[in-house]
Amino acid sequence: MINILKQLFGFGPKVNVKELIQNGAVILDVRTPGEFAGGHVQGALNIPLDQVYHKLDKIKKMNKPIVTCCASGMRSGTAASYLKNNGVEAYNGGSWGGLR
């Protein structure tokens, strides 16, 4: 059960997300447009969590690793898990503030 929860929320093996970003990974901020407008990582793409499912083809066409972020890490974990399960190299970056 613990492993299922870890996978669901993106808590897998530790990866250096800052290094991934430096090497060209896309930062995908899954917060609402209002939250995003209040502050975000420079260069981040804003696709709210409830839209990630509909934008899967667009995300796949980027052909780059994806680092998801949100306010606390919960929504980004859900997004990263969904993307991974659909063939995208994705990592939960946690809170957007930690990626700045």
C-alpha positions in Angstrom: 0.0 0.0 0.0 2.8 2.4 0.9 4.5 1.8 -2.5 1.2 2.5 -4.3 0.9 5.8 -2.5 4.5 6.7 -3.2 4.0 6.0 -6.9 0.7 7.9 -7.0 2.2 11.1 -5.5 5.5 10.8 -7.4 7.7 10.0 -4.5 10.1 7.6 -6.2 13.9 7.5 -6.4 15.5 10.9 -5.8 16.4 12.8 -9.0 18.3 16.1 -9.2 15.5 18.1 -10.8 17.5 21.3 -11.0 20.1 19.4 -13.1 17.3 18.1 -15.3 16.1 21.7 -15.8 19.6 22.9 -16.6 19.8 20.2 -19.2 16.6 21.3 -21.0 13.7 19.7 -19.1 10.4 21.6 -19.3 8.9 22.9 -16.0 5.2 22.2 -16.0 3.3 24.2 -13.4 0.0 22.5 -12.8 -1.5 25.2 -10.6 -4.5 27.3 -11.7 -3.9 30.3 -13.9 -4.6 32.6 -11.0 -2.0 30.9 -8.8 0.4 31.0 -11.7 -0.2 34.7 -12.3 0.7 35.3 -8.6 4.2 34.0 -9.2 6.0 31.2 -11.0 9.3 29.9 -12.1 10.6 31.9 -15.1 10.0 29.9 -18.3 7.5 27.5 -16.8 4.6 26.3 -18.8 1.2 26.6 -17.1 -1.2 23.7 -17.7 -3.6 23.3 -14.7 -3.8 19.7 -13.4 -7.4 19.3 -14.7 -6.1 20.1 -18.2 -3.0 17.9 -18.2 -5.2 14.9 -19.4 -6.5 16.9 -22.4 -3.0 18.2 -23.3 -1.2 14.9 -23.2 -0.4 14.9 -26.9 1.0 18.5 -26.7 3.2 17.4 -23.7 4.4 14.3 -25.5 5.4 16.3 -28.6 7.8 18.4 -26.5 10.0 15.2 -26.4 11.8 16.5 -23.3 11.7 15.4 -19.7 9.0 17.2 -17.7 9.4 18.5 -14.2 6.0 19.2 -12.6 5.4 21.7 -9.9 2.5 23.2 -7.9 2.0 24.9 -4.5 2.9 22.0 -2.2 3.8 19.0 -4.4 0.5 17.1 -4.3 -0.9 18.2 -7.6 2.5 18.0 -9.3 2.9 14.4 -7.9 -0.4 13.4 -9.4 0.5 15.0 -12.8 3.9 13.4 -12.8 2.4 10.0 -12.1 -0.2 10.4 -14.8 2.5 11.5 -17.3 4.8 8.6 -16.4 2.0 6.1 -16.8 1.4 7.5 -20.3 5.0 7.2 -21.5 6.3 10.7 -20.6 9.6 11.0 -18.7 8.3 13.1 -15.8 9.4 14.0 -12.3 7.7 15.7 -9.4 9.5 18.9 -8.7 7.3 19.7 -5.7 6.6 23.3 -4.7 7.3 25.8 -7.5 9.2 28.0 -4.9 11.7 25.2 -4.4 12.6 25.3 -8.1 13.4 29.0 -8.3 
